[in-house]
Amino acid sequence: MSSISARPASTPVVLPVSKSIVWLVGTALIALAVYYFIGVDQGAVSVFGNDMHIHEFVHDARHFLGFPCH
């Protein structure tokens, strides 16, 4: 006969509110930066002026996500 071993009960991860706010704000800032560089950064409103390196680097991702750029 087979014996069934009991698994120990899993304990939940408790994250203090102060730490969760820091994680939430940090994640939101990174998400907004990614959104800007993929969706908005081009030409006249570019952070780097007329440098199109970031635009060309994420060019295919822009089209895949539905952002117009031409």
KOLPA-204546 format. One record per residue: residue in three letters; y, z, x of N, C-alpha, C in turn. Coordinates in pm, whole numbers, plus 50000, padded with zeros to 5 digits. Example, Ala and Ser with C-alpha at 12.3 -4.5 7.8 and 13.67 -1.06 7.14 Angstrom:
! KOLPA-204546
("ALA", (49431, 50780, 51319), (49550, 50780, 51230), (49670, 50780, 51320))
("SER", (49775, 50708, 51285), (49894, 50714, 51367), (50003, 50787, 51290))
//
This chain:
! KOLPA-204546
("MET", (49882, 50000, 50083), (50000, 50000, 50000), (50124, 50000, 50088))
("SER", (50229, 49943, 50034), (50353, 49939, 50110), (50439, 50060, 50075))
("SER", (50507, 50106, 50174), (50595, 50220, 50150), (50739, 50169, 50141))
("ILE", (50814, 50221, 50051), (50952, 50182, 50033), (51039, 50289, 50096))
("SER", (51118, 50245, 50192), (51206, 50343, 50257), (51340, 50345, 50186))
("ALA", (51391, 50462, 50166), (51519, 50478, 50097), (51633, 50451, 50196))
("ARG", (51726, 50372, 50152), (51843, 50345, 50234), (51946, 50455, 50212))
("PRO", (52017, 50492, 50318), (52123, 50591, 50298), (52236, 50529, 50215))
("ALA", (52298, 50609, 50134), (52408, 50561, 50051), (52523, 50514, 50140))
("SER", (52580, 50399, 50107), (52692, 50349, 50187), (52819, 50425, 50151))
("THR", (52900, 50448, 50251), (53024, 50521, 50230), (53139, 50422, 50224))
("PRO", (53228, 50436, 50129), (53341, 50344, 50120), (53442, 50367, 50233))
("VAL", (53511, 50260, 50269), (53616, 50271, 50369), (53743, 50314, 50297))
("VAL", (53800, 50422, 50342), (53922, 50474, 50280), (54038, 50436, 50370))
("LEU", (54131, 50360, 50314), (54247, 50315, 50389), (54371, 50382, 50331))
("PRO", (54444, 50458, 50414), (54564, 50525, 50363), (54667, 50422, 50313))
("VAL", (54749, 50463, 50218), (54849, 50373, 50159), (54945, 50321, 50265))
("SER", (54985, 50405, 50359), (55079, 50362, 50462), (55020, 50251, 50548))
("LYS", (54892, 50262, 50582), (54828, 50157, 50660), (54808, 50030, 50578))
("SER", (54777, 50046, 50451), (54755, 49928, 50367), (54885, 49851, 50347))
("ILE", (54997, 49922, 50339), (55127, 49854, 50326), (55158, 49775, 50452))
("VAL", (55129, 49832, 50568), (55151, 49762, 50694), (55065, 49635, 50700))
("TRP", (54939, 49645, 50661), (54850, 49529, 50660), (54898, 49424, 50561))
("LEU", (54942, 49466, 50444), (54989, 49374, 50342), (55115, 49299, 50387))
("VAL", (55209, 49372, 50443), (55333, 49309, 50490), (55304, 49215, 50607))
("GLY", (55221, 49258, 50700), (55185, 49173, 50813), (55115, 49046, 50770))
("THR", (55022, 49057, 50677), (54951, 48941, 50627), (55046, 48847, 50553))
("ALA", (55137, 48902, 50475), (55233, 48819, 50402), (55325, 48744, 50498))
("LEU", (55370, 48810, 50604), (55457, 48743, 50702), (55383, 48630, 50774))
("ILE", (55260, 48655, 50812), (55181, 48550, 50878), (55157, 48435, 50782))
("ALA", (55126, 48465, 50656), (55102, 48360, 50556), (55228, 48277, 50533))
("LEU", (55344, 48342, 50527), (55469, 48268, 50509), (55502, 48181, 50630))
("ALA", (55473, 48230, 50749), (55495, 48149, 50869), (55403, 48027, 50871))
("VAL", (55277, 48046, 50835), (55184, 47933, 50828), (55230, 47834, 50722))
("TYR", (55270, 47884, 50605), (55319, 47797, 50498), (55441, 47718, 50545))
("TYR", (55534, 47783, 50616), (55653, 47713, 50665), (55614, 47602, 50761))
("PHE", (55532, 47633, 50860), (55500, 47535, 50962), (55416, 47419, 50909))
("ILE", (55334, 47444, 50807), (55255, 47335, 50751), (55333, 47261, 50643))
("GLY", (55405, 47333, 50559), (55464, 47269, 50444), (55611, 47233, 50451))
("VAL", (55689, 47301, 50533), (55833, 47281, 50528), (55888, 47223, 50657))
("ASP", (55836, 47263, 50770), (55893, 47227, 50900), (55884, 47078, 50926))
("GLN", (55997, 47011, 50912), (56005, 46870, 50951), (56150, 46830, 50961))
("GLY", (56181, 46754, 51059), (56313, 46693, 51072), (56431, 46788, 51070))
("ALA", (56517, 46772, 50970), (56646, 46841, 50966), (56635, 46992, 50952))
("VAL", (56530, 47042, 50885), (56517, 47186, 50865), (56420, 47249, 50964))
("SER", (56388, 47180, 51070), (56293, 47230, 51167), (56352, 47345, 51248))
("VAL", (56270, 47444, 51277), (56313, 47557, 51361), (56346, 47508, 51502))
("PHE", (56274, 47408, 51547), (56289, 47360, 51684), (56377, 47235, 51693))
("GLY", (56461, 47209, 51595), (56551, 47094, 51599), (56477, 46963, 51574))
("ASN", (56501, 46865, 51658), (56441, 46733, 51641), (56303, 46721, 51704))
("ASP", (56250, 46830, 51753), (56117, 46828, 51815), (56011, 46820, 51705))
("MET", (55930, 46715, 51707), (55833, 46691, 51600), (55691, 46729, 51641))
("HIS", (55673, 46809, 51746), (55539, 46844, 51791), (55459, 46921, 51685))
("ILE", (55521, 47019, 51622), (55450, 47096, 51520), (55419, 47008, 51400))
("HIS", (55514, 46925, 51360), (55491, 46834, 51248), (55372, 46743, 51275))
("GLU", (55366, 46686, 51392), (55256, 46596, 51426), (55124, 46672, 51440))
("PHE", (55129, 46797, 51487), (55008, 46876, 51504), (54943, 46909, 51370))
("VAL", (55024, 46937, 51268), (54971, 46973, 51136), (54982, 46859, 51035))
("HIS", (55005, 46738, 51082), (55029, 46624, 50995), (54916, 46599, 50896))
("ASP", (54794, 46596, 50942), (54681, 46571, 50852), (54660, 46687, 50755))
("ALA", (54686, 46809, 50798), (54674, 46924, 50709), (54778, 46916, 50598))
("ARG", (54896, 46864, 50629), (55000, 46848, 50527), (54951, 46757, 50416))
("HIS", (54894, 46643, 50453), (54844, 46549, 50352), (54726, 46608, 50276))
("PHE", (54638, 46676, 50345), (54520, 46736, 50281), (54562, 46839, 50178))
("LEU", (54667, 46916, 50207), (54713, 47021, 50115), (54813, 46968, 50011))
("GLY", (54848, 46840, 50019), (54934, 46780, 49917), (55082, 46786, 49945))
("PHE", (55123, 46818, 50067), (55265, 46818, 50101), (55307, 46678, 50142))
("PRO", (55412, 46625, 50082), (55461, 46493, 50126), (55537, 46507, 50257))
("CYS", (55530, 46405, 50340), (55608, 46411, 50464), (55657, 46275, 50508))
("HIS", (55633, 46171, 50434), (55682, 46037, 50473), (55782, 45991, 50369))
//
